[in-house]
Amino acid sequence: AAFVLGGCASGPDVRADYDRSADFGKYRTYGFVAQAGTDDGDARSLVTLMLQNAAAQQMEARGYQRADNPDLVVNFKGQLEEKVDVESTPAPYFGAGWGYGGWYGAPYGGWGATEVTTRRYNVGTLVLDIVDREKRQVVYQGVISGVVTKEMQQNRQEAITRAVGHLYEQYPF
């Protein structure tokens, strides 16, 4: 369950970095790792297939060709975790009481009980690694994280395609 974010109100948090000593001009082909970090056991997960389809579109849009013996290898890792926010707010209290001059019924305000609000939500994190296959070294890494809504979970392919697109927006080559 490692899919992430398309559009939160504030937008996902995207961070990326690349190896400045790598010669990106020499890379012409790409492929995917045999066992992706988003796979479960020996089977290729549906999420992995969706991630790879989205990455293939991005790589090919940048002029890379898919190959069996590629220059660059693409891998994904992901995590989906439930978070809980608990917020305590004093609830206002207004009622009758002894008022100004001793008259009963003058409005007095104050604080009564406490209102507690609990909010549960999912946060997804997706990591994209692009590895120089020959050197076995990461040359680009992008990380995207943010709240994963029910709508995103229901439209996984669309959410994954947008998340991968955000990661490639940071890809400098």
C-alpha positions as CSV (number, residue, x, y, z in Angstrom):
1,A,0.0,0.0,0.0
2,A,2.6,2.5,-1.1
3,F,0.9,5.1,-3.2
4,V,0.8,8.7,-2.7
5,L,-0.7,12.1,-3.3
6,G,-1.9,14.0,-6.2
7,G,-3.2,17.2,-4.8
8,C,-3.7,18.2,-1.2
9,A,-5.0,21.6,-0.4
10,S,-1.5,22.7,0.5
11,G,0.1,20.3,-2.0
12,P,2.5,17.5,-1.4
13,D,6.0,18.0,0.0
14,V,8.5,17.1,-2.7
15,R,12.3,17.0,-2.1
16,A,14.9,15.9,-4.5
17,D,18.7,15.7,-5.0
18,Y,21.1,14.3,-7.6
19,D,24.7,13.4,-8.0
20,R,26.4,16.5,-9.4
21,S,29.4,14.5,-10.5
22,A,27.3,12.1,-12.7
23,D,27.5,12.6,-16.4
24,F,23.7,12.6,-17.2
25,G,24.5,13.2,-20.9
26,K,25.8,9.7,-21.3
27,Y,22.6,8.0,-20.2
28,R,20.3,6.9,-23.0
29,T,18.4,3.9,-21.7
30,Y,16.4,2.9,-18.6
31,G,14.8,-0.1,-17.0
32,F,13.4,-1.2,-13.6
33,V,14.9,-3.2,-10.8
34,A,14.0,-6.9,-10.7
35,Q,12.5,-6.6,-7.2
36,A,11.0,-3.2,-6.5
37,G,10.8,-1.8,-3.0
38,T,7.0,-1.6,-3.4
39,D,6.6,-5.3,-4.2
40,D,5.3,-7.8,-1.7
41,G,7.3,-11.0,-1.6
42,D,8.1,-12.5,-5.0
43,A,5.1,-11.1,-6.8
44,R,5.0,-7.7,-8.6
45,S,2.3,-5.6,-6.9
46,L,-0.3,-3.7,-8.8
47,V,1.0,-0.5,-7.2
48,T,4.5,-1.3,-8.6
49,L,3.0,-1.8,-12.1
50,M,1.3,1.6,-11.8
51,L,4.5,3.3,-10.6
52,Q,6.5,1.8,-13.4
53,N,4.0,2.8,-16.1
54,A,4.0,6.4,-14.8
55,A,7.9,6.4,-14.6
56,A,8.1,5.0,-18.1
57,Q,6.0,7.8,-19.4
58,Q,8.2,10.4,-17.7
59,M,11.5,8.7,-18.8
60,E,10.4,8.4,-22.4
61,A,9.1,12.0,-22.4
62,R,12.8,12.9,-21.6
63,G,14.2,10.9,-24.5
64,Y,15.2,7.7,-22.7
65,Q,14.6,4.3,-24.3
66,R,13.6,1.3,-22.3
67,A,16.2,-1.5,-22.6
68,D,17.0,-4.9,-21.1
69,N,20.5,-3.8,-20.3
70,P,19.9,-0.2,-19.3
71,D,22.2,2.7,-18.3
72,L,19.7,3.7,-15.6
73,V,17.6,1.6,-13.3
74,V,14.5,2.9,-11.6
75,N,13.2,1.8,-8.2
76,F,10.5,2.9,-5.8
77,K,10.0,2.5,-2.1
78,G,6.9,3.6,-0.3
79,Q,5.1,3.7,3.0
80,L,1.5,4.5,4.0
81,E,1.0,5.2,7.7
82,E,-2.0,6.2,9.8
83,K,-1.6,9.4,11.8
84,V,-3.8,10.6,14.6
85,D,-4.3,14.3,15.7
86,V,-5.9,15.0,19.0
87,E,-6.9,18.5,19.8
88,S,-8.2,19.7,23.2
89,T,-10.1,23.0,23.3
90,P,-11.8,24.5,26.3
91,A,-15.5,24.9,25.6
92,P,-17.1,28.2,26.5
93,Y,-19.8,28.2,29.2
94,F,-22.5,30.8,29.4
95,G,-25.3,30.7,31.9
96,A,-27.1,32.5,34.7
97,G,-25.5,33.3,37.9
98,W,-25.0,36.0,40.5
99,G,-24.5,39.1,38.6
100,Y,-23.6,42.7,39.1
101,G,-25.2,44.2,42.1
102,G,-26.3,40.8,43.4
103,W,-29.1,40.3,40.8
104,Y,-29.6,36.7,39.8
105,G,-29.7,36.0,36.1
106,A,-27.0,38.4,35.0
107,P,-25.0,36.6,32.3
108,Y,-21.7,35.2,33.4
109,G,-19.3,33.6,31.0
110,G,-16.5,31.3,31.6
111,W,-15.0,28.0,30.6
112,G,-16.7,24.7,31.1
113,A,-15.8,21.3,29.9
114,T,-13.2,20.6,27.3
115,E,-13.9,19.6,23.7
116,V,-11.7,16.9,22.3
117,T,-11.4,16.4,18.6
118,T,-9.7,13.3,17.1
119,R,-8.7,13.2,13.5
120,R,-7.3,10.1,11.8
121,Y,-5.6,10.4,8.4
122,N,-3.1,8.6,6.2
123,V,0.3,10.0,5.2
124,G,2.0,8.5,2.2
125,T,5.7,8.7,1.4
126,L,7.1,7.6,-2.0
127,V,10.8,7.5,-2.8
128,L,12.1,7.4,-6.4
129,D,15.7,6.2,-6.9
130,I,17.3,6.4,-10.3
131,V,20.5,4.3,-10.2
132,D,23.5,4.2,-12.5
133,R,23.5,0.5,-13.2
134,E,27.2,0.2,-14.0
135,K,28.4,2.1,-10.9
136,R,25.5,0.7,-8.8
137,Q,25.0,4.2,-7.4
138,V,22.0,6.5,-7.0
139,V,22.3,9.5,-9.3
140,Y,18.8,11.0,-8.6
141,Q,16.5,10.6,-5.6
142,G,13.1,12.2,-5.2
143,V,10.8,12.0,-2.2
144,I,7.2,13.0,-2.1
145,S,5.0,12.9,1.0
146,G,1.6,14.1,2.0
147,V,-1.9,13.2,3.1
148,V,-3.6,10.4,1.1
149,T,-7.3,11.0,0.8
150,K,-10.0,8.4,0.2
151,E,-10.5,9.8,-3.3
152,M,-6.8,9.1,-4.0
153,Q,-7.2,5.6,-2.7
154,Q,-10.2,5.0,-5.0
155,N,-8.4,6.5,-8.0
156,R,-4.9,5.0,-7.4
157,Q,-3.6,5.2,-11.0
158,E,-4.4,8.9,-11.3
159,A,-2.9,9.7,-7.9
160,I,0.2,7.7,-8.6
161,T,0.7,9.3,-12.0
162,R,0.4,12.8,-10.5
163,A,2.8,11.8,-7.6
164,V,5.4,10.4,-10.1
165,G,5.0,13.5,-12.2
166,H,5.8,15.7,-9.2
167,L,8.9,13.7,-8.6
168,Y,10.1,14.1,-12.2
169,E,9.4,17.9,-12.1
170,Q,12.6,18.0,-9.9
171,Y,14.6,15.8,-12.3
172,P,17.1,18.1,-13.8
173,F,17.9,16.3,-17.0
